[in-house]
Amino acid sequence: MNKIGFWDAMFSDIGAREREALNEAAHALQMQEIASDNHDRRIEKLLALDRAQGEEIAQLRIVVDVLSSMLIDAKLLDSQIMLDRVSDKRRALEESQRPKTSRSTQDSGHPYRGGSPLREAVPEVTIDCKNCRAQVFARDTQITPIGPVCDRCYWALEMQSTNIDL
């Protein structure tokens, strides 16, 4: 629906435009009701499926309990070994489903908002010193008019430029 302009208000039938807008709104409302009914039916189906799966899980638990009891009674299975293995598998499953978290705030160095997530180690960049040609880490260099130089050469050049002898 377009906006009503000045000339539309002067020379057109505003009532017709209002009726059209009301009809469009009523149609949109009907479409929302239809969509809502579809969502209600889908939710009911999901709840029924959930109940059916819960019953099936209960039946499977009964079958596993009966089979394990039969194996223990026939002395084909040691109950303690079975319990240990089940608890090990349960712990492994819980570990795999637990969300991966970063280190504590004290370990990560960020005291605010729970710290930052762990980052992968980034290899350090090395640069050739323009003065002594040694290969040094970029964090240990200074930028000079001749290019990047290592800290040792930078301070030596600074001493030479100020004529200070140590």
N, C-alpha and C positions, 0 to 999 in steps of 0.2 A: 504494500500500500504506500503510495507516494504521499509526501507532505502536502498539506494544503497551502498554496501560495496566496499572495495578495489578490491576484486577478481571479484565481479560482473562487475565492471567497466572495468576490464582487459579482461574478457572472455565471457561476455554476450552482447546481443544486447540492448544497451541503448535506441535506438530509439523505440524499441517495448515497453519498460517500460514507456517511455515518452508518447507514444500513449495511452497506457492503463490508465495512470494517467489523461490525457486530457479527455478520454472517461468517466472516473469516475466523473470528475468535471462537465462535461456537463450533465451527468445524475442527479447529485445532484442539479444542477441549474434548470433542468426541474421539479424536485420534489418540489423545493421551489416555482416555478411559479404556480404549481398546488395548493399547500397549500395556496398561496396568493389569488388565485381566489376563493377558498373555504371561506377564511376569508372575502373577499369582499362581497360574497353572504350573509354570515351570518350577516354582518354589515347592509346590505340593508334590510334584514328581520327585524332586531332589530329596525331600524329607522321607518319602516312601522308600526310595532307593537306600537312604541312610539306614532306615529301620531294617530293611531286608539284609543289608550287609552286616549290621550288628548281630542279627540272628544267625547268619552264616558263620560269623567269627565265633559266636558262642558254641555252635555245633562243632566247629573245628577244634576248639579248646577241649571239648569233651572227648573227641576222638583221640587227640594227642595224649590226654591224661589216661585214657583206657589203654592205649597201646603201650605207653611207657610203664604202666602198672603191670601189664601182662609180661613185658620183657624183664622187668625187675623180679616178678614172681617166678619166672622160668630161669632165673639166675643167668640170663644172657646179657644183662646190663647192670652195672653198679650204680646205685642211685646217687651216691656222692659224686662220682665222676660226671654223671649226667647233669647234676645241679651246677657243678663247677663250669662245665662247658656252656651251659645255657647262660649263666651269669656273665661269662667272658664274652659271649656273642652279644648279649644285651648291652654290655658296657661299650663294646666296639660300635654297635649301632647308634647308641646315644652320642658317642664321640663324633661319629660321622655326621650326625644331624645337628650338632651344636654349631651355632654360627661362629665363624672365625673372627676373633676380636684382636685389636691391637694391644700392645703392651700397656701397662698401667701408666698413668700420667707422670709418675715419678721416673719411670724408665724412659719414656719418650721425650721428656724435657719440656713438654707443653702443659702448663698447669691449668689451662682454661679449656672448658668444654670437653673433657675426657681425652685430650691429646689427639694427635693426628694418626691416620692409619700408617702401618708400616710401609716403607718404601723399599724398592729394590735397590741394591747397591749400584751406584753409577761409577764406572771406571773413571779415574782421574785423568785429566788431560795433561799431557806433557808438552813443553815448549823448549825450543833451542835458544839458549841465551845468546844474544847478538855480540856480547863482549868476549866471553870465555868459551863459547860454543858447547857448553855443558847442557845436557838435557835435564830440565827441572820441572816440577809440577807447576801448573799455571797459577796456583794459589801462592806460590813462593816467588812470584816475579813482580817487576815494576815496569811501567811503560815510560820510556824515555824518548828523546828525539832520534836516537839510533835504532829504536825498536824495543821489544821486551828484553829485559835483562834480569838475571837472578838477583836475589836480595843482596848477596855478598858483593857482586859487581856494582850494584846500585849504590851501596854505601861507600865503596871504594871510589866510585866516580864522584859522589857527593863530597868526599873528603878532598879529592883532587881539585874540584871546582872551587872550594872554599879555602884551599891551601892550608889545611889543617893537617899536621903530622902527628901521628900517635906514637 
